[in-house]
């Protein structure tokens, strides 16, 4: 993971209490610099790049469920 500079495009929504001690906020952000993968990822882990959308879909579908417990 890398740090990226961003700014809020609009006011955030929330907080929403999720579970006993987790809070959820939703916001639209604008990145100042688009994150780009290093060329070595293409050689070392091509499946990571080709299947990245599956990870995002699964994370966004399943992860909130675990925060609610």
VENVENTA-V778556 format. One record per residue. SS is DSSP state (~ for helix, > for strand, _ for the rest). PHI is phi in whole degrees, -180 to 180 (none if undefined). PSI is psi in radians with two decimals (* if undefined). Layout:
BEGIN
SS:PHI:PSI / SS:PHI:PSI
END
This chain:
BEGIN
_:none:2.50 / _:-122:2.75 / _:-85:2.49 / _:-134:2.43 / _:-82:2.31 / >:-145:2.90 / >:-137:2.68 / >:-74:2.32 / _:-85:-0.54 / _:-147:3.08 / _:-67:2.53 / _:-76:2.84 / >:-111:2.49 / >:121:-3.02 / >:-81:2.66 / >:-121:2.17 / >:-71:2.19 / >:-122:1.96 / _:77:-2.67 / _:-90:-0.53 / _:-141:0.33 / >:-115:2.48 / >:-120:2.48 / >:-115:2.28 / >:-121:2.57 / >:-127:2.37 / _:-154:2.66 / _:-95:2.24 / >:-120:2.72 / >:-120:2.16 / >:-83:2.41 / _:-77:-0.56 / _:-136:2.21 / _:-69:2.25 / _:-70:2.30 / _:-124:2.38 / _:-74:2.53 / _:-67:2.66 / _:-60:-0.52 / ~:-64:-0.43 / ~:-62:-0.59 / ~:-64:-0.63 / ~:-84:-0.80 / ~:-77:-0.65 / _:-145:1.14 / ~:-63:-0.54 / ~:-67:-0.53 / ~:-61:-0.72 / ~:-74:-0.80 / ~:-66:-0.56 / _:-107:0.29 / ~:-61:-0.61 / ~:-66:-0.56 / ~:-65:-0.72 / ~:-62:-0.80 / ~:-62:-0.76 / ~:-63:-0.82 / ~:-65:-0.78 / ~:-60:-0.82 / ~:-73:-0.43 / ~:-84:-0.74 / ~:-99:-0.55 / ~:-63:-0.76 / ~:-57:-0.54 / ~:-62:-0.67 / ~:-74:-0.44 / ~:-75:-0.37 / _:-82:-0.21 / _:-78:*
END
